Amino acid sequence: MLAWVVQDWVGHTDLELLSHDEGEVLTAIKQQVLRSGVGTTETTVTFQGETHHFDLTVEPLRDYNGDCAGLTSPPLISLN
């Protein structure tokens, strides 16, 4: 949907790729999953001033002890 190639977004944070407000929203969602260890699915994301509906699933990535060590966040899949 965004017509980006892998090199455009690998190694960049949400704050680097999106506007400040939009990047902060996605960062907050991911930080909440890291803190709580509970995954979430978001269906509405604002990008470049337009509201889009997506299947954005963010799940905790656990280490061998079951502790949250990171997260998985696949590419956005448009529901529009």
C-alpha positions in Angstrom: 0.0 0.0 0.0 2.7 2.5 0.9 4.9 1.5 -2.2 8.0 1.1 0.0 10.7 -1.4 -0.7 12.5 -3.3 2.1 15.4 -0.9 2.1 13.1 2.0 2.8 12.0 0.7 6.2 14.4 -2.0 7.5 16.5 -0.6 10.4 14.2 2.4 10.9 11.9 3.2 13.8 8.2 4.2 13.4 9.2 7.7 14.4 11.7 7.9 11.5 9.2 6.5 8.9 6.0 8.3 9.9 5.0 11.7 11.1 5.8 12.4 14.7 2.2 11.9 15.9 1.7 8.8 13.8 5.0 7.3 14.8 4.3 7.9 18.5 1.0 6.1 18.3 2.6 3.0 16.8 5.5 3.2 19.2 3.1 3.4 22.2 1.2 0.3 21.0 4.4 -1.7 20.7 5.7 -0.4 24.1 2.5 -1.5 25.8 2.9 -5.0 24.4 6.5 -5.0 25.7 5.5 -3.8 29.1 2.4 -6.0 29.5 3.5 -9.1 27.6 0.0 -9.2 26.1 -0.5 -9.0 22.3 -2.9 -6.6 20.6 -4.6 -6.1 17.3 -5.2 -2.6 16.0 -7.5 -2.0 13.1 -7.3 1.7 12.5 -4.1 3.6 11.8 -3.7 7.2 10.6 -1.0 7.6 8.0 -0.2 10.9 6.2 -3.4 12.4 7.5 -5.7 9.6 6.2 -7.3 6.9 8.3 -6.7 3.3 7.0 -8.0 0.1 8.4 -5.4 -2.6 8.9 -4.8 -5.9 10.6 -1.9 -4.8 12.7 -1.1 -7.6 15.2 1.7 -7.0 17.7 2.6 -10.1 19.8 5.3 -10.5 22.5 8.3 -12.6 21.5 9.3 -14.7 24.5 12.7 -16.1 25.5 13.3 -19.6 26.9 12.1 -18.5 30.4 8.8 -17.1 29.0 9.9 -13.5 29.6 9.0 -10.9 27.0 12.2 -10.3 25.1 10.9 -8.4 22.1 7.9 -8.4 19.8 6.7 -9.4 16.4 5.0 -6.9 14.2 4.4 -8.1 10.6 3.8 -5.7 7.8 0.5 -3.9 7.7 -2.2 -5.7 5.8 -4.9 -3.4 4.5 -8.5 -4.2 5.3 -9.7 -1.4 3.0 
